[in-house]
């Protein structure tokens, strides 16, 4: 995926329930989709509305970038930015 000038790109992510939640906040989390440019093991920091307001398994498109501001690599998208709902589980 070509990188945007500001380092942010549009990526697809999905909500999921992790097997282990030790050190995590909340039950539902967001991760990159399988087969995308990022491993599904990366955490995604984004709007909590995505994990609170949609069923688990919903896919979204967000504007995000890979960062390590806190010492561990993760994907960052501002909670204030809009996101697109791509699909919801039936």
Phi and psi in radians as a Rosetta constraint file:
Dihedral C 1 N 2 CA 2 C 2 CIRCULARHARMONIC -1.180 0.35
Dihedral N 2 CA 2 C 2 N 3 CIRCULARHARMONIC 2.471 0.35
Dihedral C 2 N 3 CA 3 C 3 CIRCULARHARMONIC -1.500 0.35
Dihedral N 3 CA 3 C 3 N 4 CIRCULARHARMONIC 2.393 0.35
Dihedral C 3 N 4 CA 4 C 4 CIRCULARHARMONIC -1.260 0.35
Dihedral N 4 CA 4 C 4 N 5 CIRCULARHARMONIC 2.797 0.35
Dihedral C 4 N 5 CA 5 C 5 CIRCULARHARMONIC -1.036 0.35
Dihedral N 5 CA 5 C 5 N 6 CIRCULARHARMONIC -0.583 0.35
Dihedral C 5 N 6 CA 6 C 6 CIRCULARHARMONIC -1.572 0.35
Dihedral N 6 CA 6 C 6 N 7 CIRCULARHARMONIC 0.063 0.35
Dihedral C 6 N 7 CA 7 C 7 CIRCULARHARMONIC 1.548 0.35
Dihedral N 7 CA 7 C 7 N 8 CIRCULARHARMONIC -0.142 0.35
Dihedral C 7 N 8 CA 8 C 8 CIRCULARHARMONIC -1.683 0.35
Dihedral N 8 CA 8 C 8 N 9 CIRCULARHARMONIC 2.454 0.35
Dihedral C 8 N 9 CA 9 C 9 CIRCULARHARMONIC -2.311 0.35
Dihedral N 9 CA 9 C 9 N 10 CIRCULARHARMONIC 2.852 0.35
Dihedral C 9 N 10 CA 10 C 10 CIRCULARHARMONIC -1.503 0.35
Dihedral N 10 CA 10 C 10 N 11 CIRCULARHARMONIC 2.155 0.35
Dihedral C 10 N 11 CA 11 C 11 CIRCULARHARMONIC -2.287 0.35
Dihedral N 11 CA 11 C 11 N 12 CIRCULARHARMONIC 2.788 0.35
Dihedral C 11 N 12 CA 12 C 12 CIRCULARHARMONIC -1.748 0.35
Dihedral N 12 CA 12 C 12 N 13 CIRCULARHARMONIC 2.379 0.35
Dihedral C 12 N 13 CA 13 C 13 CIRCULARHARMONIC -2.355 0.35
Dihedral N 13 CA 13 C 13 N 14 CIRCULARHARMONIC 2.933 0.35
Dihedral C 13 N 14 CA 14 C 14 CIRCULARHARMONIC -2.502 0.35
Dihedral N 14 CA 14 C 14 N 15 CIRCULARHARMONIC 2.704 0.35
Dihedral C 14 N 15 CA 15 C 15 CIRCULARHARMONIC -1.509 0.35
Dihedral N 15 CA 15 C 15 N 16 CIRCULARHARMONIC 2.609 0.35
Dihedral C 15 N 16 CA 16 C 16 CIRCULARHARMONIC -2.779 0.35
Dihedral N 16 CA 16 C 16 N 17 CIRCULARHARMONIC 2.884 0.35
Dihedral C 16 N 17 CA 17 C 17 CIRCULARHARMONIC -1.888 0.35
Dihedral N 17 CA 17 C 17 N 18 CIRCULARHARMONIC 2.017 0.35
Dihedral C 17 N 18 CA 18 C 18 CIRCULARHARMONIC -1.210 0.35
Dihedral N 18 CA 18 C 18 N 19 CIRCULARHARMONIC 2.673 0.35
Dihedral C 18 N 19 CA 19 C 19 CIRCULARHARMONIC -1.103 0.35
Dihedral N 19 CA 19 C 19 N 20 CIRCULARHARMONIC -0.682 0.35
Dihedral C 19 N 20 CA 20 C 20 CIRCULARHARMONIC -2.160 0.35
Dihedral N 20 CA 20 C 20 N 21 CIRCULARHARMONIC 2.393 0.35
Dihedral C 20 N 21 CA 21 C 21 CIRCULARHARMONIC -2.037 0.35
Dihedral N 21 CA 21 C 21 N 22 CIRCULARHARMONIC 0.213 0.35
Dihedral C 21 N 22 CA 22 C 22 CIRCULARHARMONIC -1.033 0.35
Dihedral N 22 CA 22 C 22 N 23 CIRCULARHARMONIC 2.164 0.35
Dihedral C 22 N 23 CA 23 C 23 CIRCULARHARMONIC 1.431 0.35
Dihedral N 23 CA 23 C 23 N 24 CIRCULARHARMONIC 0.001 0.35
Dihedral C 23 N 24 CA 24 C 24 CIRCULARHARMONIC -1.831 0.35
Dihedral N 24 CA 24 C 24 N 25 CIRCULARHARMONIC 2.739 0.35
Dihedral C 24 N 25 CA 25 C 25 CIRCULARHARMONIC -1.883 0.35
Dihedral N 25 CA 25 C 25 N 26 CIRCULARHARMONIC 2.202 0.35
Dihedral C 25 N 26 CA 26 C 26 CIRCULARHARMONIC 1.522 0.35
Dihedral N 26 CA 26 C 26 N 27 CIRCULARHARMONIC 2.870 0.35
Dihedral C 26 N 27 CA 27 C 27 CIRCULARHARMONIC -1.508 0.35
Dihedral N 27 CA 27 C 27 N 28 CIRCULARHARMONIC -0.719 0.35
Dihedral C 27 N 28 CA 28 C 28 CIRCULARHARMONIC -1.761 0.35
Dihedral N 28 CA 28 C 28 N 29 CIRCULARHARMONIC 2.354 0.35
Dihedral C 28 N 29 CA 29 C 29 CIRCULARHARMONIC -2.234 0.35
Dihedral N 29 CA 29 C 29 N 30 CIRCULARHARMONIC 3.003 0.35
Dihedral C 29 N 30 CA 30 C 30 CIRCULARHARMONIC -2.052 0.35
Dihedral N 30 CA 30 C 30 N 31 CIRCULARHARMONIC 2.410 0.35
Dihedral C 30 N 31 CA 31 C 31 CIRCULARHARMONIC -2.454 0.35
Dihedral N 31 CA 31 C 31 N 32 CIRCULARHARMONIC 2.817 0.35
Dihedral C 31 N 32 CA 32 C 32 CIRCULARHARMONIC -1.115 0.35
Dihedral N 32 CA 32 C 32 N 33 CIRCULARHARMONIC 2.599 0.35
Dihedral C 32 N 33 CA 33 C 33 CIRCULARHARMONIC -1.276 0.35
Dihedral N 33 CA 33 C 33 N 34 CIRCULARHARMONIC 2.600 0.35
Dihedral C 33 N 34 CA 34 C 34 CIRCULARHARMONIC -1.048 0.35
Dihedral N 34 CA 34 C 34 N 35 CIRCULARHARMONIC 2.481 0.35
Dihedral C 34 N 35 CA 35 C 35 CIRCULARHARMONIC 1.494 0.35
Dihedral N 35 CA 35 C 35 N 36 CIRCULARHARMONIC -0.056 0.35
Dihedral C 35 N 36 CA 36 C 36 CIRCULARHARMONIC -1.489 0.35
Dihedral N 36 CA 36 C 36 N 37 CIRCULARHARMONIC -3.028 0.35
Dihedral C 36 N 37 CA 37 C 37 CIRCULARHARMONIC -1.303 0.35
Dihedral N 37 CA 37 C 37 N 38 CIRCULARHARMONIC -0.201 0.35
Dihedral C 37 N 38 CA 38 C 38 CIRCULARHARMONIC -2.098 0.35
Dihedral N 38 CA 38 C 38 N 39 CIRCULARHARMONIC 2.577 0.35
Dihedral C 38 N 39 CA 39 C 39 CIRCULARHARMONIC -1.172 0.35
Dihedral N 39 CA 39 C 39 N 40 CIRCULARHARMONIC 2.597 0.35
Dihedral C 39 N 40 CA 40 C 40 CIRCULARHARMONIC -1.217 0.35
Dihedral N 40 CA 40 C 40 N 41 CIRCULARHARMONIC -0.171 0.35
Dihedral C 40 N 41 CA 41 C 41 CIRCULARHARMONIC -1.405 0.35
Dihedral N 41 CA 41 C 41 N 42 CIRCULARHARMONIC -0.238 0.35
Dihedral C 41 N 42 CA 42 C 42 CIRCULARHARMONIC -1.267 0.35
Dihedral N 42 CA 42 C 42 N 43 CIRCULARHARMONIC 2.414 0.35
Dihedral C 42 N 43 CA 43 C 43 CIRCULARHARMONIC -1.385 0.35
Dihedral N 43 CA 43 C 43 N 44 CIRCULARHARMONIC 2.640 0.35
Dihedral C 43 N 44 CA 44 C 44 CIRCULARHARMONIC -2.121 0.35
Dihedral N 44 CA 44 C 44 N 45 CIRCULARHARMONIC 2.163 0.35
Dihedral C 44 N 45 CA 45 C 45 CIRCULARHARMONIC -1.719 0.35
Dihedral N 45 CA 45 C 45 N 46 CIRCULARHARMONIC 2.083 0.35
Dihedral C 45 N 46 CA 46 C 46 CIRCULARHARMONIC -2.785 0.35
Dihedral N 46 CA 46 C 46 N 47 CIRCULARHARMONIC -2.945 0.35
Dihedral C 46 N 47 CA 47 C 47 CIRCULARHARMONIC -1.068 0.35
Dihedral N 47 CA 47 C 47 N 48 CIRCULARHARMONIC 2.251 0.35
Dihedral C 47 N 48 CA 48 C 48 CIRCULARHARMONIC -1.163 0.35
Dihedral N 48 CA 48 C 48 N 49 CIRCULARHARMONIC -0.351 0.35
Dihedral C 48 N 49 CA 49 C 49 CIRCULARHARMONIC -1.032 0.35
Dihedral N 49 CA 49 C 49 N 50 CIRCULARHARMONIC -0.529 0.35
Dihedral C 49 N 50 CA 50 C 50 CIRCULARHARMONIC -1.141 0.35
Dihedral N 50 CA 50 C 50 N 51 CIRCULARHARMONIC -0.657 0.35
Dihedral C 50 N 51 CA 51 C 51 CIRCULARHARMONIC -1.556 0.35
Dihedral N 51 CA 51 C 51 N 52 CIRCULARHARMONIC -0.340 0.35
Dihedral C 51 N 52 CA 52 C 52 CIRCULARHARMONIC -1.635 0.35
Dihedral N 52 CA 52 C 52 N 53 CIRCULARHARMONIC -0.584 0.35
Dihedral C 52 N 53 CA 53 C 53 CIRCULARHARMONIC -1.807 0.35
Dihedral N 53 CA 53 C 53 N 54 CIRCULARHARMONIC 0.013 0.35
Dihedral C 53 N 54 CA 54 C 54 CIRCULARHARMONIC -2.334 0.35
Dihedral N 54 CA 54 C 54 N 55 CIRCULARHARMONIC 2.681 0.35
Dihedral C 54 N 55 CA 55 C 55 CIRCULARHARMONIC -1.163 0.35
Dihedral N 55 CA 55 C 55 N 56 CIRCULARHARMONIC 2.662 0.35
Dihedral C 55 N 56 CA 56 C 56 CIRCULARHARMONIC -1.029 0.35
Dihedral N 56 CA 56 C 56 N 57 CIRCULARHARMONIC 2.354 0.35
Dihedral C 56 N 57 CA 57 C 57 CIRCULARHARMONIC 1.763 0.35
Dihedral N 57 CA 57 C 57 N 58 CIRCULARHARMONIC -0.077 0.35
Dihedral C 57 N 58 CA 58 C 58 CIRCULARHARMONIC -1.190 0.35
Dihedral N 58 CA 58 C 58 N 59 CIRCULARHARMONIC 2.424 0.35
Dihedral C 58 N 59 CA 59 C 59 CIRCULARHARMONIC -1.827 0.35
Dihedral N 59 CA 59 C 59 N 60 CIRCULARHARMONIC 2.493 0.35
Dihedral C 59 N 60 CA 60 C 60 CIRCULARHARMONIC -2.314 0.35
Dihedral N 60 CA 60 C 60 N 61 CIRCULARHARMONIC 2.780 0.35
Dihedral C 60 N 61 CA 61 C 61 CIRCULARHARMONIC -1.996 0.35
Dihedral N 61 CA 61 C 61 N 62 CIRCULARHARMONIC 2.215 0.35
Dihedral C 61 N 62 CA 62 C 62 CIRCULARHARMONIC -2.269 0.35
Dihedral N 62 CA 62 C 62 N 63 CIRCULARHARMONIC 2.789 0.35
Dihedral C 62 N 63 CA 63 C 63 CIRCULARHARMONIC -1.635 0.35
Dihedral N 63 CA 63 C 63 N 64 CIRCULARHARMONIC 2.060 0.35
Dihedral C 63 N 64 CA 64 C 64 CIRCULARHARMONIC -2.673 0.35
Dihedral N 64 CA 64 C 64 N 65 CIRCULARHARMONIC 2.968 0.35
Dihedral C 64 N 65 CA 65 C 65 CIRCULARHARMONIC -2.579 0.35
Dihedral N 65 CA 65 C 65 N 66 CIRCULARHARMONIC 2.751 0.35
Dihedral C 65 N 66 CA 66 C 66 CIRCULARHARMONIC -1.387 0.35
Dihedral N 66 CA 66 C 66 N 67 CIRCULARHARMONIC 2.309 0.35
Dihedral C 66 N 67 CA 67 C 67 CIRCULARHARMONIC -2.534 0.35
Dihedral N 67 CA 67 C 67 N 68 CIRCULARHARMONIC 2.983 0.35
Dihedral C 67 N 68 CA 68 C 68 CIRCULARHARMONIC -2.469 0.35
Dihedral N 68 CA 68 C 68 N 69 CIRCULARHARMONIC 0.686 0.35
Dihedral C 68 N 69 CA 69 C 69 CIRCULARHARMONIC -0.920 0.35
Dihedral N 69 CA 69 C 69 N 70 CIRCULARHARMONIC -0.537 0.35
Dihedral C 69 N 70 CA 70 C 70 CIRCULARHARMONIC -1.861 0.35
Dihedral N 70 CA 70 C 70 N 71 CIRCULARHARMONIC 0.300 0.35
Dihedral C 70 N 71 CA 71 C 71 CIRCULARHARMONIC 1.635 0.35
Dihedral N 71 CA 71 C 71 N 72 CIRCULARHARMONIC -0.361 0.35
Dihedral C 71 N 72 CA 72 C 72 CIRCULARHARMONIC -2.094 0.35
Dihedral N 72 CA 72 C 72 N 73 CIRCULARHARMONIC 2.292 0.35
Dihedral C 72 N 73 CA 73 C 73 CIRCULARHARMONIC -1.030 0.35
Dihedral N 73 CA 73 C 73 N 74 CIRCULARHARMONIC 2.424 0.35
Dihedral C 73 N 74 CA 74 C 74 CIRCULARHARMONIC -2.743 0.35
Dihedral N 74 CA 74 C 74 N 75 CIRCULARHARMONIC 2.935 0.35
Dihedral C 74 N 75 CA 75 C 75 CIRCULARHARMONIC -1.738 0.35
Dihedral N 75 CA 75 C 75 N 76 CIRCULARHARMONIC 2.285 0.35
Dihedral C 75 N 76 CA 76 C 76 CIRCULARHARMONIC -2.032 0.35
Dihedral N 76 CA 76 C 76 N 77 CIRCULARHARMONIC 2.327 0.35
Dihedral C 76 N 77 CA 77 C 77 CIRCULARHARMONIC -2.449 0.35
Dihedral N 77 CA 77 C 77 N 78 CIRCULARHARMONIC 2.308 0.35
Dihedral C 77 N 78 CA 78 C 78 CIRCULARHARMONIC -1.064 0.35
Dihedral N 78 CA 78 C 78 N 79 CIRCULARHARMONIC 2.438 0.35
Dihedral C 78 N 79 CA 79 C 79 CIRCULARHARMONIC -1.137 0.35
Dihedral N 79 CA 79 C 79 N 80 CIRCULARHARMONIC -0.322 0.35
Dihedral C 79 N 80 CA 80 C 80 CIRCULARHARMONIC -1.496 0.35
Dihedral N 80 CA 80 C 80 N 81 CIRCULARHARMONIC -0.260 0.35
Dihedral C 80 N 81 CA 81 C 81 CIRCULARHARMONIC -1.381 0.35
Dihedral N 81 CA 81 C 81 N 82 CIRCULARHARMONIC 2.589 0.35
Dihedral C 81 N 82 CA 82 C 82 CIRCULARHARMONIC -1.214 0.35
Dihedral N 82 CA 82 C 82 N 83 CIRCULARHARMONIC 2.754 0.35
Dihedral C 82 N 83 CA 83 C 83 CIRCULARHARMONIC -2.396 0.35
Dihedral N 83 CA 83 C 83 N 84 CIRCULARHARMONIC 2.762 0.35
Dihedral C 83 N 84 CA 84 C 84 CIRCULARHARMONIC -1.929 0.35
Dihedral N 84 CA 84 C 84 N 85 CIRCULARHARMONIC 2.286 0.35
Dihedral C 84 N 85 CA 85 C 85 CIRCULARHARMONIC -1.466 0.35
Dihedral N 85 CA 85 C 85 N 86 CIRCULARHARMONIC 2.089 0.35
Dihedral C 85 N 86 CA 86 C 86 CIRCULARHARMONIC -1.597 0.35
Dihedral N 86 CA 86 C 86 N 87 CIRCULARHARMONIC -0.724 0.35
Dihedral C 86 N 87 CA 87 C 87 CIRCULARHARMONIC -2.824 0.35
Dihedral N 87 CA 87 C 87 N 88 CIRCULARHARMONIC 2.692 0.35
Dihedral C 87 N 88 CA 88 C 88 CIRCULARHARMONIC -2.221 0.35
Dihedral N 88 CA 88 C 88 N 89 CIRCULARHARMONIC 2.535 0.35
Dihedral C 88 N 89 CA 89 C 89 CIRCULARHARMONIC -1.164 0.35
Dihedral N 89 CA 89 C 89 N 90 CIRCULARHARMONIC 2.657 0.35
